[in-house]
Amino acid sequence: MSFRVNSGAESRPAEVTMSHQDSYTHNEAEAEFLASWDQEFYAKYTDTLHPTPPEGRVLDVGCGAGQVVDRLTQAGFEAWGVDVSEPNIERARRFSQRCRFYNGSHLPFPDGHFSSVGALNVLEHVDEPEAFITELVRVTAPGGRVVLSSPNFFRALGFHDYHPQMRGLRNKWRNWRRLAEKRRQIAGNPAGVRFDRMTPIMKEPFTPDDDAIIATNPVEMEFFLTRNGCDVERVECTDRSVAAPVDFLLNLGPWRYWMFNAFLVARKRGADHNPVG
């Protein structure tokens, strides 16, 4: 499989012998990095994933070293995890034998198998993000929850701009305009909407997010969840637990689409609904 990269809004083919996702298959550096993360980093995402009813199954896609699966299992839920990294799965299985390696394309579960499905900081690294969201929704039961969280690479407000695309007034102005263009495209030509591709930045030692290939953002994530038959219940710019008053103010108005991260919670519609588009 190959992927496409770009230096702006337009994508162009690139000759790549291996897909970006394949680069994680034996990546020990990434696995060591993820294994060092404390479970509290995942707390908001994990707690939002709690299935309804409580006896329902829950799936963490891109489970890394298994901290989310472990936290959910300790809370009494039947939690599963998949990842494209063999070193990650080796570590995750120390917590649960329900963690398994998968090919990054087709989730190895039947339609509607889970009451709750999520992916945290995964979408920006996958070769086909539009198809990835379709797969998340496919394995979610009607009425089930989908939690999708990624960096907002089109942020135009805020600070802690860890990626070059986010830094500086010039980039922020470009991001503001690009997100406005995305909204116009969604309104006028929804069939043509695609996430922008980026050139990955490979560093030694390994650092997260620099190697992202997809310019994830809340506007397009909301669009693709809706198109795949979900009602989006929450769009937030905070992916971690913060003080309730601060969280409320940050996510009160439309500025949440221009800041920090993209944390979306959606509900899959009933079996009688046909996806739009």
C-alpha positions as CSV (number, residue, x, y, z in Angstrom):
1,M,0.0,0.0,0.0
2,S,1.2,3.5,-0.7
3,F,0.2,6.8,0.8
4,R,0.1,10.4,-0.5
5,V,1.8,13.4,1.1
6,N,1.6,17.1,0.4
7,S,3.0,20.5,1.3
8,G,-0.3,22.3,1.3
9,A,-4.0,21.8,0.4
10,E,-3.4,19.7,-2.7
11,S,-2.3,16.1,-2.6
12,R,0.3,14.7,-5.0
13,P,1.4,11.1,-5.5
14,A,4.6,10.0,-3.8
15,E,6.7,6.9,-4.5
16,V,6.8,5.0,-1.3
17,T,7.5,1.3,-1.1
18,M,5.9,0.8,2.3
19,S,2.8,2.3,3.8
20,H,3.2,4.6,6.8
21,Q,1.2,2.2,9.0
22,D,3.7,-0.6,8.1
23,S,6.5,1.5,9.7
24,Y,4.9,0.9,13.1
25,T,4.9,-2.9,12.8
26,H,8.2,-3.5,14.4
27,N,8.8,0.0,15.9
28,E,10.3,-0.7,19.4
29,A,10.9,3.0,20.0
30,E,7.3,3.9,19.6
31,A,6.3,1.0,21.9
32,E,8.7,2.0,24.6
33,F,7.4,5.6,24.4
34,L,3.8,4.6,24.7
35,A,4.5,2.2,27.5
36,S,5.9,5.1,29.6
37,W,2.6,7.0,29.5
38,D,0.6,7.1,32.7
39,Q,-3.0,5.9,32.7
40,E,-4.2,9.3,33.8
41,F,-3.3,10.7,30.4
42,Y,-6.0,8.5,29.0
43,A,-8.6,9.1,31.7
44,K,-11.1,11.3,29.9
45,Y,-11.0,9.1,26.8
46,T,-11.2,5.9,28.8
47,D,-14.1,7.1,31.0
48,T,-16.0,8.3,27.9
49,L,-15.6,4.8,26.4
50,H,-17.6,3.2,29.2
51,P,-20.2,1.1,27.3
52,T,-24.0,1.3,27.8
53,P,-25.2,-1.2,29.0
54,P,-22.3,-2.0,31.3
55,E,-22.2,-5.6,30.1
56,G,-21.5,-4.4,26.5
57,R,-18.2,-4.9,24.8
58,V,-15.8,-2.0,24.2
59,L,-12.9,-1.7,21.7
60,D,-9.8,0.5,21.8
61,V,-8.4,0.8,18.3
62,G,-4.7,1.6,18.4
63,C,-4.5,0.3,21.9
64,G,-0.8,0.9,22.2
65,A,0.7,-0.7,25.3
66,G,-2.7,-1.5,26.7
67,Q,-3.3,1.1,29.4
68,V,-6.8,1.9,28.2
69,V,-7.8,-1.8,28.0
70,D,-6.4,-2.4,31.4
71,R,-8.3,0.5,33.0
72,L,-11.5,-0.6,31.4
73,T,-11.0,-4.2,32.4
74,Q,-10.2,-3.1,36.0
75,A,-13.6,-1.2,35.9
76,G,-15.4,-4.5,35.1
77,F,-15.9,-4.1,31.3
78,E,-15.2,-6.6,28.6
79,A,-12.5,-4.5,26.9
80,W,-10.6,-5.4,23.6
81,G,-7.7,-3.7,21.9
82,V,-6.1,-3.8,18.4
83,D,-2.9,-2.3,17.2
84,V,-0.7,-2.4,14.1
85,S,2.5,-2.7,16.2
86,E,3.7,-6.1,17.3
87,P,5.8,-4.6,20.1
88,N,2.8,-2.7,21.4
89,I,0.6,-5.8,21.4
90,E,3.4,-7.8,23.2
91,R,3.2,-5.2,26.0
92,A,-0.6,-4.9,25.9
93,R,-1.0,-8.6,26.4
94,R,0.6,-8.3,29.8
95,F,-2.6,-6.6,30.8
96,S,-5.1,-8.6,28.7
97,Q,-5.2,-11.4,26.2
98,R,-8.0,-9.6,24.4
99,C,-5.4,-7.3,22.7
100,R,-4.5,-8.4,19.2
101,F,-2.5,-7.4,16.2
102,Y,-4.4,-6.3,13.1
103,N,-3.5,-5.0,9.6
104,G,-4.6,-1.4,10.1
105,S,-7.3,-1.7,7.4
106,H,-10.1,-4.2,8.3
107,L,-11.0,-4.6,12.0
108,P,-11.2,-8.4,12.7
109,F,-14.7,-8.2,14.2
110,P,-18.3,-8.6,12.8
111,D,-20.6,-5.7,12.2
112,G,-22.1,-4.1,15.3
113,H,-20.0,-6.2,17.7
114,F,-19.2,-3.5,20.3
115,S,-21.3,-1.2,22.4
116,S,-18.5,1.4,22.4
117,V,-15.5,1.9,20.0
118,G,-12.8,4.5,20.2
119,A,-9.5,5.6,18.8
120,L,-7.2,8.1,20.6
121,N,-4.4,9.8,18.6
122,V,-4.6,7.2,15.8
123,L,-6.5,8.8,12.9
124,E,-3.6,11.2,12.1
125,H,-1.3,8.2,11.4
126,V,-3.4,6.0,9.2
127,D,-3.1,5.6,5.4
128,E,-6.8,5.9,4.7
129,P,-8.5,8.0,7.4
130,E,-11.9,8.1,5.7
131,A,-12.1,4.3,5.5
132,F,-10.8,4.1,9.1
133,I,-13.7,6.0,10.4
134,T,-16.1,3.8,8.4
135,E,-14.5,0.7,10.0
136,L,-15.0,2.2,13.5
137,V,-18.6,2.8,12.9
138,R,-19.1,-0.6,11.2
139,V,-18.1,-2.6,14.3
140,T,-20.2,-0.3,16.6
141,A,-23.7,-1.6,17.4
142,P,-26.7,0.6,16.6
143,G,-27.1,3.0,19.5
144,G,-23.5,2.5,20.5
145,R,-20.9,5.1,21.1
146,V,-17.9,6.1,19.0
147,V,-15.2,8.2,20.6
148,L,-12.7,9.7,18.1
149,S,-9.8,12.0,19.3
150,S,-6.8,13.4,17.4
151,P,-4.8,16.6,17.3
152,N,-6.3,19.6,15.6
153,F,-3.7,20.4,13.0
154,F,-5.8,23.3,11.8
155,R,-5.7,25.1,15.1
156,A,-5.8,28.9,14.7
157,L,-6.0,29.8,18.4
158,G,-4.2,28.8,21.5
159,F,-0.7,27.8,22.5
160,H,1.6,24.7,22.9
161,D,1.9,24.4,19.2
162,Y,4.1,21.3,19.1
163,H,3.8,20.7,15.3
164,P,5.2,23.0,12.6
165,Q,1.8,23.3,10.9
166,M,0.4,24.9,14.0
167,R,3.2,27.4,14.8
168,G,3.3,31.1,14.0
169,L,0.7,33.7,12.9
170,R,1.2,32.9,9.2
171,N,0.3,29.2,9.8
172,K,-2.6,30.1,12.1
173,W,-4.0,32.4,9.4
174,R,-3.6,29.7,6.8
175,N,-5.3,27.2,9.1
176,W,-8.2,29.5,9.7
177,R,-8.7,29.9,5.9
178,R,-8.3,26.2,5.2
179,L,-10.9,25.2,7.8
180,A,-13.3,27.7,6.3
181,E,-12.6,26.2,2.9
182,K,-13.4,22.8,4.3
183,R,-16.7,24.0,5.6
184,R,-17.6,25.4,2.2
185,Q,-16.7,22.1,0.5
186,I,-18.8,20.1,3.0
187,A,-21.7,22.4,2.1
188,G,-21.2,22.5,-1.6
189,N,-19.4,19.3,-2.6
190,P,-19.5,16.7,0.2
191,A,-18.6,13.8,-2.1
192,G,-15.2,15.5,-2.7
193,V,-14.2,16.0,1.0
194,R,-10.9,14.3,2.0
195,F,-8.5,14.9,4.8
196,D,-5.4,16.8,3.8
197,R,-2.2,14.7,3.8
198,M,1.0,15.8,5.3
199,T,4.7,14.9,5.0
200,P,5.7,12.9,8.1
201,I,8.6,14.3,10.2
202,M,10.8,11.4,11.3
203,K,13.0,12.1,14.3
204,E,15.5,10.3,16.4
205,P,14.7,9.7,19.2
206,F,11.0,9.0,18.4
207,T,8.5,11.8,19.2
208,P,4.7,11.5,18.8
209,D,2.6,13.5,16.4
210,D,5.6,14.7,14.3
211,D,5.3,11.7,12.1
212,A,1.6,12.3,11.5
213,I,0.5,12.1,7.8
214,I,-3.1,13.3,8.2
215,A,-4.2,16.9,9.0
216,T,-6.9,15.8,11.4
217,N,-9.4,18.5,12.5
218,P,-12.8,18.5,14.2
219,V,-14.8,19.8,11.2
220,E,-13.9,16.8,8.9
221,M,-14.0,14.3,11.8
222,E,-17.6,15.4,12.5
223,F,-18.5,15.3,8.8
224,F,-17.2,11.7,8.3
225,L,-18.9,10.4,11.5
226,T,-22.2,11.9,10.4
227,R,-21.8,10.6,6.9
228,N,-21.3,7.1,8.3
229,G,-24.5,7.1,10.2
230,C,-23.7,8.8,13.5
231,D,-25.2,11.6,15.5
232,V,-22.3,13.7,16.9
233,E,-23.1,14.5,20.5
234,R,-20.0,16.4,21.6
235,V,-17.2,18.3,19.8
236,E,-14.6,19.4,22.3
237,C,-11.0,20.8,22.1
238,T,-9.9,19.1,25.3
239,D,-8.8,15.5,25.2
240,R,-7.8,15.3,28.8
241,S,-9.5,15.9,32.1
242,V,-9.3,19.5,33.2
243,A,-11.1,21.5,35.9
244,A,-14.9,21.6,35.1
245,P,-15.2,25.4,34.8
246,V,-12.2,25.6,32.5
247,D,-13.5,22.7,30.4
248,F,-16.9,24.3,30.1
249,L,-15.6,27.7,29.0
250,L,-13.2,26.2,26.4
251,N,-15.9,24.1,24.8
252,L,-18.8,26.6,25.2
253,G,-18.6,28.3,21.8
254,P,-17.5,27.7,18.2
255,W,-13.9,28.6,19.1
256,R,-13.5,24.9,20.2
257,Y,-13.2,24.1,16.5
258,W,-10.1,26.3,16.2
259,M,-8.2,25.2,19.4
260,F,-6.0,22.5,20.8
261,N,-7.4,19.0,20.0
262,A,-10.4,17.4,18.4
263,F,-12.3,15.2,20.8
264,L,-15.6,13.9,19.4
265,V,-18.3,11.7,20.9
266,A,-20.9,10.2,18.6
267,R,-23.8,7.8,18.7
268,K,-24.5,5.3,15.9
269,R,-28.0,5.6,14.5
270,G,-30.4,2.7,14.4
271,A,-30.2,-0.1,11.8
272,D,-33.0,1.4,9.7
273,H,-30.9,4.5,9.0
274,N,-29.0,4.8,5.7
275,P,-25.7,6.8,5.9
276,V,-25.7,10.1,4.1
277,G,-23.6,10.8,1.0
